[in-house]
Amino acid sequence: MSTEHGAGPHHWDQCADVYDFLEQVRLRPGVWVPGGSLEQLQAMLIGYQVALGVHSVDEPFDFWPSGPFSAWLGRRYGGHGPLDWAVEIARVTPAGSTPVEEFFTLLDHYRNEVGPEAGGTAARSGPGDPGLRLMLNTFVTLYWRRHLLEEESARLRAGGYRVVTLSAAEWATDEDMHRDLAAAFGFPDYYGHNLDAFNDCFGEVRCYEGYQEAEVGRGLVTAFTDYDRFAEASPRTAQIVLDIIADQARRALTVGNRVICLVHSNDPDLRLQPVGATPVRWNDAEWLDASRRP
């Protein structure tokens, strides 16, 4: 249910939908976005969308970085939808105004032209998206029972994700890993077969360009099996590879893409350091140590 301007300030837990929440921000911007940072407001909206998915709330949401609001903004400015609407609005904010004020002016135009109940992102990042639950706490999730990883991969694939599965069982050296990564992701011939090159190619070729033109709703999933064997053979590289993927997953979110990593381990006690400033967690079904025992 949409809301009308003029309802007055009220607590956030009484908001009916995202437009009601935005109206509270409009009424008290100093409370919600001290310093007038539109990027901070955009981050709050992304968190709002993730919460919708986690709690299975069926509410249209238009403010994903590459969603309907961005597309409308692109049409208004005579081009393609910007990958980051907060940055674009800040760029065109006229003298005497602020990016936050300009956002709310544009929001009113958007609702008048498109409609207050405008949706359109459910297929891309709505509550049915199986990837949002995984990304809530970490971009890299561990699995001991291989069938759980395979079932998760199937759910993600059915949800429109591209799933790339690699076996680490025979990776005795870093070169073995780089060879298989280059083949699986179609890295260019100039791929340098080192960690810096992996960071560059995975980030630029896959996170941004690799599926940019794919059907709306898709993301990239990298699924490693038998990763504990590579972690034993080359512990430093095994850790850094996951750290690179997690960092690129965070960067991908800023342009509306999703990158997820699933890691199977035959060792139920495998411990990895945090990656991308987030912990590597066991999946929900095997979170307790006792659940990873025969």
URNOR-V817644 format. One record per residue. N is the residue number from 0. SS is DSSP state (@ for helix, = for strand, . for the rest). PSI is psi in whole degrees, 0 to 359 (none if undefined). Layout:
BEGIN
n=N ss=SS psi=PSI
n=N ss=SS psi=PSI
END
This chain:
BEGIN
n=0 ss=. psi=128
n=1 ss=. psi=165
n=2 ss=. psi=163
n=3 ss=. psi=150
n=4 ss=. psi=151
n=5 ss=. psi=5
n=6 ss=. psi=343
n=7 ss=. psi=161
n=8 ss=. psi=142
n=9 ss=. psi=171
n=10 ss=. psi=151
n=11 ss=@ psi=328
n=12 ss=@ psi=359
n=13 ss=@ psi=3
n=14 ss=. psi=137
n=15 ss=. psi=330
n=16 ss=. psi=186
n=17 ss=@ psi=327
n=18 ss=@ psi=325
n=19 ss=@ psi=317
n=20 ss=@ psi=315
n=21 ss=@ psi=327
n=22 ss=@ psi=325
n=23 ss=@ psi=323
n=24 ss=@ psi=319
n=25 ss=@ psi=320
n=26 ss=@ psi=328
n=27 ss=. psi=66
n=28 ss=@ psi=328
n=29 ss=@ psi=333
n=30 ss=@ psi=316
n=31 ss=@ psi=320
n=32 ss=. psi=69
n=33 ss=. psi=134
n=34 ss=. psi=352
n=35 ss=. psi=34
n=36 ss=. psi=114
n=37 ss=@ psi=328
n=38 ss=@ psi=324
n=39 ss=@ psi=319
n=40 ss=@ psi=319
n=41 ss=@ psi=318
n=42 ss=@ psi=322
n=43 ss=@ psi=321
n=44 ss=@ psi=324
n=45 ss=@ psi=318
n=46 ss=@ psi=323
n=47 ss=@ psi=315
n=48 ss=@ psi=319
n=49 ss=@ psi=319
n=50 ss=@ psi=322
n=51 ss=@ psi=316
n=52 ss=@ psi=316
n=53 ss=@ psi=321
n=54 ss=. psi=10
n=55 ss=. psi=45
n=56 ss=. psi=122
n=57 ss=. psi=87
n=58 ss=. psi=128
n=59 ss=. psi=142
n=60 ss=. psi=121
n=61 ss=. psi=4
n=62 ss=. psi=15
n=63 ss=. psi=146
n=64 ss=. psi=329
n=65 ss=. psi=28
n=66 ss=. psi=194
n=67 ss=@ psi=323
n=68 ss=@ psi=318
n=69 ss=@ psi=318
n=70 ss=@ psi=317
n=71 ss=@ psi=319
n=72 ss=@ psi=320
n=73 ss=@ psi=318
n=74 ss=@ psi=322
n=75 ss=@ psi=324
n=76 ss=. psi=5
n=77 ss=. psi=30
n=78 ss=. psi=201
n=79 ss=. psi=159
n=80 ss=. psi=132
n=81 ss=. psi=149
n=82 ss=. psi=339
n=83 ss=. psi=101
n=84 ss=@ psi=332
n=85 ss=@ psi=317
n=86 ss=@ psi=318
n=87 ss=@ psi=317
n=88 ss=@ psi=318
n=89 ss=@ psi=325
n=90 ss=@ psi=325
n=91 ss=@ psi=4
n=92 ss=. psi=124
n=93 ss=. psi=160
n=94 ss=. psi=142
n=95 ss=. psi=354
n=96 ss=. psi=177
n=97 ss=. psi=159
n=98 ss=@ psi=322
n=99 ss=@ psi=316
n=100 ss=@ psi=318
n=101 ss=@ psi=322
n=102 ss=@ psi=314
n=103 ss=@ psi=329
n=104 ss=@ psi=314
n=105 ss=@ psi=323
n=106 ss=@ psi=318
n=107 ss=@ psi=317
n=108 ss=@ psi=318
n=109 ss=@ psi=313
n=110 ss=@ psi=326
n=111 ss=@ psi=323
n=112 ss=@ psi=320
n=113 ss=@ psi=327
n=114 ss=. psi=143
n=115 ss=. psi=338
n=116 ss=. psi=18
n=117 ss=. psi=129
n=118 ss=. psi=220
n=119 ss=. psi=353
n=120 ss=. psi=2
n=121 ss=@ psi=322
n=122 ss=@ psi=333
n=123 ss=@ psi=314
n=124 ss=@ psi=29
n=125 ss=. psi=186
n=126 ss=. psi=340
n=127 ss=. psi=1
n=128 ss=. psi=115
n=129 ss=@ psi=344
n=130 ss=@ psi=333
n=131 ss=@ psi=321
n=132 ss=@ psi=319
n=133 ss=@ psi=324
n=134 ss=@ psi=356
n=135 ss=. psi=317
n=136 ss=. psi=334
n=137 ss=. psi=155
n=138 ss=. psi=351
n=139 ss== psi=118
n=140 ss== psi=135
n=141 ss== psi=149
n=142 ss== psi=134
n=143 ss=. psi=309
n=144 ss=. psi=119
n=145 ss=@ psi=327
n=146 ss=@ psi=331
n=147 ss=@ psi=320
n=148 ss=@ psi=318
n=149 ss=@ psi=321
n=150 ss=@ psi=320
n=151 ss=@ psi=318
n=152 ss=@ psi=319
n=153 ss=@ psi=320
n=154 ss=@ psi=317
n=155 ss=@ psi=319
n=156 ss=@ psi=318
n=157 ss=@ psi=333
n=158 ss=. psi=4
n=159 ss=. psi=2
n=160 ss=. psi=150
n=161 ss== psi=123
n=162 ss== psi=121
n=163 ss== psi=116
n=164 ss== psi=130
n=165 ss== psi=136
n=166 ss== psi=125
n=167 ss=. psi=8
n=168 ss=. psi=326
n=169 ss=. psi=15
n=170 ss=. psi=94
n=171 ss=. psi=338
n=172 ss=. psi=166
n=173 ss=@ psi=325
n=174 ss=@ psi=323
n=175 ss=@ psi=316
n=176 ss=@ psi=312
n=177 ss=@ psi=323
n=178 ss=@ psi=313
n=179 ss=@ psi=323
n=180 ss=@ psi=316
n=181 ss=@ psi=319
n=182 ss=@ psi=319
n=183 ss=@ psi=322
n=184 ss=@ psi=358
n=185 ss=. psi=38
n=186 ss=. psi=151
n=187 ss=. psi=165
n=188 ss=. psi=333
n=189 ss=. psi=5
n=190 ss=. psi=127
n=191 ss=. psi=0
n=192 ss=. psi=43
n=193 ss=. psi=172
n=194 ss=@ psi=323
n=195 ss=@ psi=318
n=196 ss=@ psi=322
n=197 ss=@ psi=317
n=198 ss=@ psi=314
n=199 ss=@ psi=311
n=200 ss=@ psi=319
n=201 ss=@ psi=321
n=202 ss=@ psi=309
n=203 ss=@ psi=317
n=204 ss=@ psi=322
n=205 ss=@ psi=312
n=206 ss=@ psi=327
n=207 ss=@ psi=313
n=208 ss=@ psi=332
n=209 ss=@ psi=321
n=210 ss=. psi=24
n=211 ss=. psi=327
n=212 ss=. psi=8
n=213 ss=. psi=168
n=214 ss=. psi=141
n=215 ss=. psi=139
n=216 ss=. psi=353
n=217 ss=. psi=152
n=218 ss=. psi=183
n=219 ss== psi=128
n=220 ss== psi=126
n=221 ss== psi=120
n=222 ss== psi=116
n=223 ss== psi=133
n=224 ss== psi=152
n=225 ss=. psi=37
n=226 ss=@ psi=337
n=227 ss=@ psi=330
n=228 ss=@ psi=320
n=229 ss=@ psi=323
n=230 ss=@ psi=330
n=231 ss=@ psi=321
n=232 ss=@ psi=323
n=233 ss=. psi=73
n=234 ss=@ psi=320
n=235 ss=@ psi=313
n=236 ss=@ psi=320
n=237 ss=@ psi=321
n=238 ss=@ psi=315
n=239 ss=@ psi=322
n=240 ss=@ psi=315
n=241 ss=@ psi=324
n=242 ss=@ psi=320
n=243 ss=@ psi=314
n=244 ss=@ psi=317
n=245 ss=@ psi=319
n=246 ss=@ psi=318
n=247 ss=@ psi=329
n=248 ss=@ psi=319
n=249 ss=@ psi=316
n=250 ss=@ psi=323
n=251 ss=@ psi=326
n=252 ss=@ psi=329
n=253 ss=. psi=343
n=254 ss=. psi=17
n=255 ss=. psi=11
n=256 ss=. psi=163
n=257 ss=. psi=131
n=258 ss== psi=128
n=259 ss== psi=147
n=260 ss== psi=128
n=261 ss== psi=134
n=262 ss== psi=118
n=263 ss== psi=137
n=264 ss=. psi=132
n=265 ss=. psi=342
n=266 ss=. psi=112
n=267 ss=. psi=349
n=268 ss=. psi=17
n=269 ss=. psi=130
n=270 ss=. psi=130
n=271 ss=. psi=151
n=272 ss=. psi=158
n=273 ss=. psi=145
n=274 ss== psi=140
n=275 ss=. psi=31
n=276 ss=. psi=17
n=277 ss== psi=153
n=278 ss=. psi=154
n=279 ss=. psi=114
n=280 ss== psi=148
n=281 ss== psi=153
n=282 ss=. psi=164
n=283 ss=@ psi=323
n=284 ss=@ psi=339
n=285 ss=@ psi=25
n=286 ss=. psi=319
n=287 ss=. psi=140
n=288 ss=@ psi=322
n=289 ss=@ psi=336
n=290 ss=@ psi=352
n=291 ss=@ psi=41
n=292 ss=. psi=146
n=293 ss=. psi=none
END
